[in-house]
Amino acid sequence: MKRKLLLLIVCATLICGNPVSGADGDYDRISFASANTSGATINGLAFRPNGRGPFGAVIGMHGCNGLFEDDGVAVAHYVYWARQLRDAGYLVLLIDSLGSRGIGSLCTSRSPSPIKRDDLSGDAFGALMYIRKREDVDPAAIAIIGWSMGADTVLNTISGSSRTRPTDLGTDFSAAIVFYPSCSFLERNTRWMPVVPLLFQLGAADQSTPPQPCVALFEKARAGGATVDFDLYPDAYHLFDHPEMVLHPYSAIVYRDGSSPMIGANVIARAAAIARVKSYLQQNLKIEKRWQPKESN
């Protein structure tokens, strides 16, 4: 029987709040209104490069574990990527879709998801509408990136058939990057087609979200004229891009034969993915707006 991991998905939308410096000075805490029908207030962390800008920006969608650990510390995996991209010159906004709604980790949940995929996409659109109003961001140079469940959210968000795209959205994302999504949820969606350039980052040995459905989705999108690309990293398992996780069986998930999927970092694949993502962003995010000093009253 084909092994499948039940993965959950989330998205959100916009509205801004005043930044508050993070405790370690590394980020600002922000909030915005989700673009979904509930208009939920979504919190996030903004990692800003040095300088005046305008900067290209990247919106990050977390996986089923959420943005924060139980003790309130931001998950190292997402912070690591935010710092990588910030140091490359991008303003990075990590969205907290679960915690903002009082929802904990969904990674081992067997109950119906307390949040819908379209709600998560609403958060993504809300973040886009918030971040492009910032004076330090070029509104025409904003990408979105997601990991696992967050990658599912990205795929749902950038589809031309997305039901959550606001009618007043204006400029869409400039590019999208997904790390090991569960592409099988789109196997029967004949209308799915990305409307922005899309890059898949996949682990060839991934047992949690096997890459084959994503490769098939890539081929479908390319045949339909979409701008898509993918990298399939050998000997790379789920979370291969994690900064420190030792490869191990994820015992919280047990298949019928008693085995568990392997997860953990692959140093070679991680380094290659970092270089690839930075190159892809540089290729697709063209900074056109020029910084203008505010007029004094």
N, C-alpha and C positions, 0 to 999 in steps of 0.2 A: 504494500500500500504506500502510495506516495507520501513522503513526509512533508508536512506543512506546519509552519508555526503561525498561530493566529496572531496577526499583528493589527494594531489599532492605528487610527489615523487622525490627525488633527490639523485645523487651520484657523486663522482669525483675521480681524480687520482693524480699523484705525481710530485715532484721535490722540492728541498729544497732551503731555503734562510737563511740568517743569523738571529739568534734570536735577538730581541730587547726587552729590559725589559719593562714590562707593567707599566703604570703610577703609579699603587699602589704597584708595586714590587711583585705582587701575581702571575704573569704569564709572559711568553715571547710571543711576536708577531712573528709568523713565516709565511712563504709562501712556497708553493710547486707547482709542475705542476700536473694538473689533468691528469689521464691516458686516458681520452676520446680523441676522434679524434681532438678536437680543441686545446688540450694541454693548456687550460686556466690556468692562475695563480690563485691559491686558497689561501686565507689567513686563518689564524687560531690562536688559543690561546693555548699555551702549559703550563700546570701546572706541575711543576717538584717537586718531593719529596726532602727532605734533604738527603744528602749523595752522594756517588760517583756512586752508581749503580754497575752493570747494573740493571735496573728496568724492570719489566713487564710493558706493556703499554696498554692504552685503547684509541681507537679513537671514538669520539662522533659525531653523526649525528643529527643535530637539526630538529625540526618540521617545520611546514609551516610558523611560525613566523620569522624564521631566527635566527641568533646568536646574533644580536644586536637590541636594541630598536631604535626608531626614533631619539633619542637624542645621539645615539652612545654608550650608556652603554650596556655592555653585559647582556643578559637575565638572570635574577636571577635563574631561574629554572636550566639551564645548568651549570652555575657557581657553584651552590650549589652541584650538582652531581660531578663536576670536583674536587671540594675541598674534598668531601667525599672520593673519590677514590684516590686522591693524598695523603691524610693523611693516607690512608691504605697502601701506599707504591708504588702506580702506577704512571707512567708518563702519563698524560692525555692530549690528543690533541683534542680540539673542532674545528670542521671544519665550515667555513663560506661560504657555497655553494651559498647562495643567494646574500648576500652583495658583495661578490667578483665579481659578474657579474652585479652589479648595480640593482638587483631585490629586491623589498621590500617584505613585508609580503604577502603570498598567501592564508591566512586563510579564507578570505571572497571573494576571487576572483571567478567570474562566467565565466571568459573568458578562452580560451584554455591556458594551462600552458606555460609560456615562457621558461621552461626548461624541458627536458625529463628525465624520470626515469634513463635511461642508462647514462646520463650525470652525474647524482648524484653518481651513482655507480662508474663511472670513478674517481670521487673525492675521494671516499673511497679507491679505489685501489692505487691512487696516494699518499694518506696519508700513506698507508701501506708501500709503496716503499720508501717514504721519512723517515718515523720514524724508520724503521729497520736499516737505515744507521747511525743513531746516536750512538755515542760511549757509551752513558749512557742508552741504551735500549738493552735488550736481543731480538735479531731478531726472536727468536723462541717462544716468549711469548707475543703476541700482540692480543688483543681482540677488537671487535667493538660493540658499543652500539648505539641504536637509539630510538627516541621518535616520535610516531605518523607518520608523513610523513617520518621522518628520519628512523623509524623502517621499513617502507615499502622499503626504500632504502637498508637497511641491508638485508632484505629478498631477494631482487632482486640481491644483490651483492654476497651472499654466495651460490647461487644456482649453481649446477653443469652445468646448461644450460645457465649461464650468458653469454651474448654476449659481455660484456665489459672486461672480465678477460684478462689481458695482457698475451701474449704468453711467455714473459720472467718474469712472476710474481715471480716464485720460491716458497718459503714457503708461504702458505696461512695463514689466520687468525687462531688463536688457539681456539677461541670461539666467539660466537655472542649472544647478549642479545637484545631483542626487547620489548619496552613498548607500549602497545595498538596500534598495527598496524592495517591498514585496509586490512585484509587478503583476503577480497572478490576479490581483483584485481588478485588473483592467482587461483580463483575457477576453471577456465577453462584451466589453464596451466598444462597440463598433464606431462610435463617434469620437473617441479620444484621439486628439492630435495636438501636439505642443505648438503654441503660437510664438514661442521665443526660443532662441538657441538653447539646446539642452545637452548636458554632458553626464553620462553614467559613469560612476566609479564602483566597480564590482570586484568581489573576491571570488576567484575561481573555485576555492574550496569551501565557500560559505554553505553551511548546512542549515542555518536558520532561515535565510532568505536566499535560496539558490539563484544563481545568476541567469539560468536558462530562460525564464519568462521575460526577463529584462532584455536579453539579447533579441528575443522574438519581437518584443515591443519596439526596440530600436529599429529592427528591420522593417517593421510595419510603418513606423514614422518616416523613415528615410524614403521608403517606396511612395509615401504620400506627399513627398516634397518638403518635409520638415528639415530644419537644420539641426542634426543630432550627431553625437559621437559617443564612443564609450571606450573605457579601458578595463581590461580583465586581468587582474593581477594574480600570477601563479602562487600557489601555496598560501593564499590569503583567506582568512576566515572572517566571520562577522566581527566588526570592530577592529579590523586590521589597521585602521588609522589612529587608534587610541595611543596616547603618549606614553603609557607605561604598563598597560595590562598584560600580565603573563598569560600565554595561551593555556586554556584550561577548559574542561567540560562545564557547561552551564547547568548545574545540577537542579536548578529551579524548574527546568523543563525536562521532562522524561518522556521519551517516545515509548510506543507499545512494546518494543523489543528490550526496553530497559536502558537504552543508551541516552546520552544527552548531547546536544550540539556543542561543538568546540567554538570558543570565542577568544579573542585576544589579539594583541598587536603583532604586526609583521614589520620589522624595522625597514626593510628594503621597500616594501609596498607603500608604507607610510611616507617615506621620503619622496618616492616617485609621485604619489598622489598630491603632496603639498606642492611640488614643482609644477605638476600638471594643472592644478586648480589656479595657482597664481598666473600661469601662462594663459589659461583660458579667460580669466578675468581681465587681464591686460588686453587680450585680443578683442573682447566684447564690450568692455566698459570704456568708452571714449569720453574723456573729460572735456567738455566743450564750454561750460559756463566759466566766466572769468570772475574772480573775486572783486567785489565792489565795496569800498568802505561805506558805512552808514552815514547818511547826512546828519550833521549835528543840528539840533533844534535852535 
